[in-house]
Amino acid sequence: MQNHGDRTLTVRKITIIGLLVAVGAIAAPFSIPVGVSKVYPVQHTINVLTAVLFGPGPAVMAALLTSTIRNIMGTGTPLAYPGSVFGALIAGIAYGYIKKDVIAAAGEILGTGILGALVAFPLAKWLLGFSGIALALIIPFFLSSLTGAIIGVLILRVLKRTNALGRHLLL
């Protein structure tokens, strides 16, 4: 049975994840259209943050929620799902094994920039009528995830340097 402290910690984690999803939804109009996709570095920043702070499961959940909200709001495309989920998953798994924020960032870039783009390619053809080659998705997915991953690492380093992770977030 959970004690009061465990429940408080769980509520704080859910709250922080919810706030990150909210930031992702609020910032969604600032995506950059590139072909059939929308380059959105904020999602990749959130992926790195949730992967490092909470692990692969919560990171994937935050990616799914943010992608769903973006699609409901009309600021995302169906490509947001493979463009976020694979990066969140691989970032979380990579960080879980190696415990370095740059490894989580590399997982985000590999997961989104390569794997997510390749999975998105048939979706783009089927759902969006895209007639280009897979490289046309890899380049924007890669650049978006690279930019967002760098921002995520910078935020994590500031949080670590100021001890905000231990003092304020109580994780």
C-alpha positions in Angstrom: 0.0 0.0 0.0 1.2 3.5 -0.8 1.9 5.9 2.0 1.0 9.6 1.8 4.6 10.5 0.6 4.4 8.1 -2.3 1.0 9.5 -3.4 2.3 13.0 -3.2 5.3 12.1 -5.3 3.1 10.4 -7.9 0.8 13.4 -8.0 3.8 15.7 -8.5 5.1 13.6 -11.4 1.7 13.5 -13.1 1.4 17.2 -12.7 4.8 17.9 -14.2 4.1 15.6 -17.1 0.7 17.4 -17.6 2.4 20.8 -17.5 4.9 19.6 -20.2 2.0 18.3 -22.4 0.3 21.7 -21.9 3.5 23.5 -23.0 3.6 21.3 -26.0 -0.1 22.1 -26.8 0.3 25.9 -26.2 3.5 26.1 -28.3 2.0 24.0 -31.2 1.0 26.9 -33.4 4.7 27.8 -33.6 5.5 24.7 -35.7 7.1 25.3 -39.1 5.5 23.6 -42.2 8.0 21.6 -44.2 6.3 19.6 -47.0 3.7 17.4 -45.5 5.2 17.6 -42.0 5.3 20.4 -39.5 8.7 20.8 -37.8 8.2 21.1 -34.1 11.3 21.2 -31.9 9.2 21.8 -28.7 8.0 18.2 -28.9 11.5 16.9 -29.0 12.5 19.1 -26.1 9.6 17.6 -24.1 10.6 14.1 -25.2 14.1 14.5 -23.8 12.9 16.1 -20.6 10.2 13.4 -19.9 12.6 10.6 -20.9 15.3 11.7 -18.4 13.0 12.8 -15.6 10.4 9.9 -15.8 11.5 7.2 -18.2 10.3 5.8 -21.5 6.6 5.0 -20.5 5.7 8.5 -19.3 7.7 10.0 -22.2 5.7 8.0 -24.7 2.5 8.9 -23.0 3.4 12.6 -23.0 4.3 12.4 -26.7 1.0 10.7 -27.5 -1.0 13.2 -25.6 0.8 16.2 -27.1 0.4 14.7 -30.6 -3.3 14.1 -30.0 -4.0 17.6 -28.7 -2.0 19.1 -31.7 -4.1 17.1 -34.1 -7.4 18.1 -32.4 -6.3 21.7 -32.5 -5.3 21.5 -36.2 -1.7 22.4 -35.5 -0.3 18.9 -36.1 -0.6 16.2 -38.7 -0.9 12.4 -38.3 2.9 12.3 -38.7 3.2 13.8 -35.2 2.6 10.3 -33.8 5.6 8.5 -35.3 7.5 11.8 -35.2 7.3 11.9 -31.5 6.7 8.4 -30.0 9.8 6.6 -31.3 12.1 9.4 -30.1 10.5 9.5 -26.7 10.7 5.7 -26.4 14.3 5.4 -27.5 15.4 8.4 -25.5 13.9 6.9 -22.3 15.4 3.5 -22.9 18.8 4.9 -23.8 18.8 7.1 -20.7 17.7 4.2 -18.5 20.8 2.2 -19.5 23.4 4.9 -19.6 22.1 7.7 -17.4 23.5 10.6 -19.5 21.3 13.4 -20.9 23.3 13.5 -24.1 22.5 9.8 -24.6 18.8 10.6 -24.2 19.2 13.4 -26.8 20.9 10.9 -29.2 18.1 8.5 -28.6 15.5 11.2 -29.4 17.4 12.1 -32.6 17.8 8.5 -33.7 14.2 7.6 -32.8 12.5 10.6 -34.4 15.0 11.7 -37.0 15.5 8.2 -38.6 13.0 5.6 -37.2 10.1 8.0 -36.8 10.6 9.5 -40.3 10.8 6.0 -41.9 7.6 4.9 -40.1 5.9 8.2 -41.1 6.8 7.8 -44.7 4.0 5.2 -45.6 1.6 7.2 -43.4 2.4 10.3 -45.4 1.8 8.5 -48.7 -1.4 6.8 -47.5 -3.1 9.6 -45.5 -1.6 12.7 -47.0 -1.0 11.7 -50.6 2.7 12.4 -50.3 4.6 11.4 -53.4 8.2 12.2 -52.4 11.0 9.9 -51.2 11.7 9.0 -47.5 14.6 11.4 -47.4 12.1 14.2 -47.8 10.8 13.3 -44.3 14.2 12.3 -42.7 15.7 15.7 -43.2 13.0 17.8 -41.4 12.4 15.1 -38.8 16.2 15.0 -38.1 16.6 18.7 -37.9 13.6 19.2 -35.7 14.7 16.5 -33.3 18.3 17.7 -33.3 17.2 21.2 -32.4 14.7 20.1 -29.7 17.1 17.6 -28.2 19.8 20.3 -27.8 17.3 22.6 -26.1 16.2 19.7 -23.8 19.8 19.0 -22.7 20.4 22.7 -22.1 17.2 22.9 -19.9 18.2 19.7 -18.0 21.7 21.1 -17.4 20.3 24.4 -16.0 17.9 22.4 -13.8 20.8 20.3 -12.5 23.1 23.3 -12.0 20.4 25.2 -10.0 19.5 22.0 -8.1 15.8 22.5 -9.2 15.4 18.8 -9.8 16.0 17.9 -6.2 14.9 21.0 -4.4 11.7 22.1 -6.2 10.5 19.1 -8.2 11.3 16.6 -5.5 11.8 13.7 -7.9 
